């Protein structure tokens, strides 16, 4: 066992880590943790698992540098995990979960790094014996081919909520992620962790994807829409008791590198299913429950659903 790990997740280390779906986000974390000596296994589709098992993970990262990491890869988990990182697209989540049986994550920390927030209920239902944490990651990272990850943003930062899990274990995981080169903030406020990321992501993903433009172009040519989505998200969050700082999010729009492309835009460009429902649909459902009008989001979602797969 690598020197950093322990037989169970404690403040001394997170223990055995399974990463489900080693794409742009999952592959980046798996590669970084494995390079740092952690006990990591990735679970992927049969062709991807076979490729990674033979060739390893190749990471080109603006934050972590370029490296290759040897990582065991399997099409279905066979050993218990102390930490399960769940990182598929929302459109593939239910199929991916079948590759990691609930019995293998009893008492484990489950760290979902998906877009949106509705997935928490699904994960807590599927893994009733685990500690499912509210978590979000801020990064631009793409799987360009199986086992090859390109991370281009000048940041790779996670926000993780304790979510009622044993604090020492959450802190041990955070320490491991920091040791691997990632930024991590811990919080007692799960709703804030999810909604703060969601407000920025929803505005950028919907507008950039609808306009088929990078962030620099969209924030200039479709600024009213971008701010409108952010304001509507804040109104829905407020109805749920969560206070969001829209002015700060607008500052984030303006500070982000112009060539940034949200993953949903990249999916549209590649003809892949888009996460329109997991992002925009989720806000519309929450708005309906709260009795809050979200006309900008409704217009963008309706038009995006017409142009391509939007499950």
C-alpha positions in Angstrom: 0.0 0.0 0.0 1.4 3.5 -0.8 3.0 5.3 2.1 0.3 8.0 2.3 -2.6 5.7 2.8 -4.2 3.9 5.8 -6.4 0.9 6.2 -9.4 3.3 6.6 -10.0 6.9 5.9 -8.7 9.1 8.7 -7.0 12.4 9.2 -3.7 10.6 8.3 -5.0 9.7 4.8 -8.2 9.0 2.9 -7.6 5.2 2.4 -8.6 3.4 -0.8 -9.9 5.7 -3.4 -12.2 4.7 -6.3 -12.8 7.1 -9.1 -15.9 6.4 -11.2 -15.6 7.8 -14.7 -12.1 9.1 -15.3 -13.0 11.8 -17.8 -11.9 15.4 -17.6 -12.5 15.8 -13.9 -12.3 12.2 -12.7 -9.2 11.5 -14.7 -7.5 14.7 -13.5 -8.1 13.8 -9.8 -7.2 10.1 -10.3 -3.9 11.0 -12.0 -3.0 13.6 -9.5 -3.7 11.4 -6.5 -2.0 8.4 -8.0 1.1 10.4 -8.8 1.1 11.5 -5.1 1.3 7.9 -4.0 -2.4 7.3 -3.1 -4.2 4.0 -3.5 -6.4 4.8 -6.5 -8.5 2.6 -8.9 -10.5 4.0 -11.7 -13.8 2.4 -12.9 -14.7 3.1 -16.6 -16.4 1.5 -19.6 -14.7 -1.6 -20.8 -12.7 0.0 -23.7 -11.6 2.9 -21.5 -10.6 0.7 -18.6 -8.6 -1.6 -20.9 -6.8 1.4 -22.4 -5.9 3.0 -19.0 -4.8 -0.4 -17.6 -2.4 -0.8 -20.4 -1.2 2.8 -21.0 -1.9 4.7 -17.8 -3.4 8.1 -17.4 -1.7 11.0 -19.4 -2.4 14.4 -17.9 -1.5 17.8 -19.4 -2.3 20.3 -16.8 -1.8 24.1 -16.5 -1.8 23.6 -12.7 -0.2 20.3 -12.1 2.2 20.0 -15.1 2.4 17.2 -17.6 2.7 13.6 -16.3 1.8 10.0 -16.8 0.4 7.9 -13.9 0.0 4.2 -13.6 -3.5 3.6 -12.3 -5.4 0.2 -12.0 -8.5 0.4 -14.2 -11.5 -1.9 -14.2 -15.0 -2.0 -15.8 -16.7 -2.8 -12.5 -15.4 -2.2 -8.9 -14.5 -5.4 -7.1 -13.0 -4.1 -3.8 -14.4 -1.8 -1.1 -13.5 1.8 -1.2 -13.0 4.3 1.6 -13.6 7.2 -0.9 -15.7 7.1 -4.0 -15.3 10.0 -6.4 -18.3 10.1 -8.8 -17.5 12.1 -11.9 -19.5 11.1 -15.0 -21.7 13.5 -16.9 -25.2 13.8 -15.6 -26.5 12.1 -18.8 -24.5 9.0 -17.9 -24.8 8.9 -14.1 -27.4 6.1 -13.7 -25.6 3.8 -16.0 -22.2 4.5 -14.4 -23.5 3.8 -10.9 -24.1 0.2 -11.9 -20.4 -0.3 -12.0 -19.9 0.3 -8.3 -22.2 -1.8 -6.1 -23.6 -0.2 -2.9 -22.0 -2.9 -0.7 -18.6 -1.7 -1.8 -19.0 1.8 -0.4 -20.7 1.2 2.9 -19.4 3.9 5.3 -17.3 5.4 2.5 -17.1 9.1 1.7 -18.9 9.6 -1.7 -17.7 12.8 -3.4 -19.9 13.7 -6.4 -18.2 16.1 -8.9 -21.2 16.6 -11.2 -22.9 19.6 -12.6 -26.1 20.7 -10.9 -27.4 19.6 -7.5 -30.2 17.1 -8.0 -27.8 14.2 -8.1 -27.4 14.3 -4.3 -30.8 12.7 -3.7 -30.1 10.0 -6.3 -26.7 9.1 -4.8 -28.0 9.1 -1.2 -30.8 6.7 -2.3 -28.4 4.4 -4.3 -25.7 4.4 -1.6 -27.7 4.5 1.7 -24.8 3.2 3.8 -22.3 5.9 2.6 -21.6 9.5 3.5 -22.5 11.5 0.4 -20.8 14.9 0.6 -21.9 18.1 -1.1 -19.0 19.0 -3.4 -18.1 21.1 -6.4 -15.1 21.6 -8.5 -14.0 24.7 -10.5 -11.8 23.6 -13.4 -11.7 23.5 -17.2 -10.6 19.9 -17.9 -11.3 17.7 -20.9 -10.8 14.1 -21.8 -9.5 14.3 -25.4 -9.3 10.6 -25.8 -9.4 7.6 -23.4 -6.8 8.1 -20.7 -5.7 11.5 -21.9 -6.7 14.6 -19.9 -6.1 18.2 -20.8 -6.6 20.7 -18.0 -6.3 24.3 -19.3 -7.7 26.6 -16.6 -5.3 28.5 -14.3 -7.1 26.9 -11.3 -8.3 23.5 -10.1 -10.2 24.1 -6.9 -12.7 22.0 -4.9 -15.3 23.0 -2.4 -16.4 20.1 -0.1 -19.1 20.2 2.6 -18.8 18.0 5.7 -22.5 17.0 5.1 -22.6 15.2 8.5 -19.7 12.9 7.7 -16.9 12.2 10.2 -14.9 15.5 10.1 -11.5 13.8 10.5 -12.1 11.7 7.4 -13.3 14.6 5.3 -10.2 16.6 6.5 -8.0 13.6 5.6 -9.4 13.6 2.1 -8.9 17.3 1.8 -5.3 17.0 2.9 -4.6 14.3 0.3 -6.1 16.5 -2.5 -4.0 19.4 -1.4 -0.9 17.3 -1.3 -1.7 16.3 -4.9 -1.7 19.9 -5.9 -5.4 20.9 -5.8 -7.0 23.7 -3.9 -9.6 22.6 -1.4 -12.0 24.6 0.8 -14.2 22.8 3.5 -17.5 24.1 4.6 -20.3 23.3 7.0 -22.9 24.7 4.5 -23.7 22.1 1.9 -26.4 24.3 0.2 -23.9 27.2 -0.2 -21.2 24.9 -1.7 -23.6 23.6 -4.4 -25.5 26.8 -5.2 -22.4 29.0 -5.5 -20.9 26.8 -8.1 -24.3 26.3 -9.8 -24.9 30.0 -10.2 -21.7 30.6 -12.1 -22.0 27.4 -14.1 -25.6 27.8 -15.1 -25.1 31.3 -16.4 -21.9 30.4 -18.3 -23.0 27.0 -19.6 -26.5 28.0 -20.8 -25.4 31.3 -22.5 -22.1 30.0 -24.0 -23.7 26.9 -25.3 -26.8 28.7 -26.7 -24.6 31.3 -28.4 -22.0 28.7 -29.4 -19.2 31.0 -28.1 -16.5 31.0 -25.6 -16.9 32.9 -22.3 -15.0 36.0 -23.6 -17.4 36.4 -26.5 -20.6 35.5 -24.6 -19.9 37.9 -21.7 -19.6 40.7 -24.3 -22.3 39.8 -26.8 -24.8 38.2 -24.5 -24.0 39.9 -21.2 -27.7 40.7 -20.4 -28.6 37.0 -20.7 -25.7 35.9 -18.6 -26.5 38.4 -15.8 -30.2 37.5 -16.1 -29.5 33.8 -15.5 -27.3 34.6 -12.5 -30.0 36.9 -11.0 -32.8 34.3 -11.6 -30.6 31.6 -9.9 -30.1 33.9 -6.9 -33.9 34.4 -6.7 -34.6 30.7 -6.7 -31.8 30.1 -4.1 -33.2 32.8 -1.9 -36.5 31.1 -1.9 -34.7 28.0 -0.6 -32.9 30.0 2.1 -29.6 30.4 0.3 -28.0 33.8 -0.2 -25.9 34.3 -3.3 -23.7 37.2 -4.2 -24.6 37.9 -7.9 -22.2 40.9 -8.1 -19.3 38.6 -7.1 -20.4 36.1 -9.8 -20.4 38.8 -12.4 -16.8 39.7 -11.3 -16.0 36.0 -11.8 -17.4 36.1 -15.4 -15.2 39.1 -16.2 -12.1 37.7 -14.6 -12.2 34.2 -16.2 -10.0 33.6 -19.2 -11.8 34.6 -22.4 -11.2 31.3 -24.3 -12.9 29.3 -21.5 -15.5 26.9 -22.8 -18.0 25.2 -20.5 -18.2 21.5 -20.9 -21.8 21.7 -22.2 -20.6 23.9 -25.1 -17.9 21.3 -25.8 -20.6 18.6 -25.8 -22.7 20.6 -28.3 -19.7 21.1 -30.6 -18.9 17.4 -30.5 -22.6 16.3 -31.0 -22.7 14.6 -27.6 -25.8 14.7 -25.3 -25.9 18.0 -23.3 -26.6 18.4 -19.6 -29.4 20.9 -20.3 -31.9 19.1 -18.0 -29.4 18.6 -15.2 -28.6 22.3 -15.2 -31.4 24.4 -16.7 -34.2 21.9 -16.1 -33.2 21.6 -12.4 -33.5 25.4 -11.9 -36.9 25.4 -13.7 -38.2 22.7 -11.4 -36.9 24.5 -8.3 -38.4 27.7 -9.6 -41.8 26.1 -10.1 -41.8 24.7 -6.6 -40.8 28.1 -5.2 -43.2 30.2 -7.4 -40.3 32.2 -8.8 -40.3 33.4 -12.5 -37.2 32.5 -14.5 -38.0 33.7 -18.0 -34.3 33.9 -19.3 -33.5 30.4 -18.2 -36.8 29.1 -19.6 -36.1 30.7 -23.0 -32.5 29.4 -23.2 -33.5 25.9 -22.1 -36.4 25.7 -24.5 -34.2 26.7 -27.4 -31.4 24.4 -26.5 -33.7 21.4 -26.2 -34.7 22.1 -29.8 -31.2 22.0 -31.2 -29.8 18.7 -30.0 -29.8 16.0 -27.4 -30.6 17.5 -24.0 -31.1 14.7 -21.6 
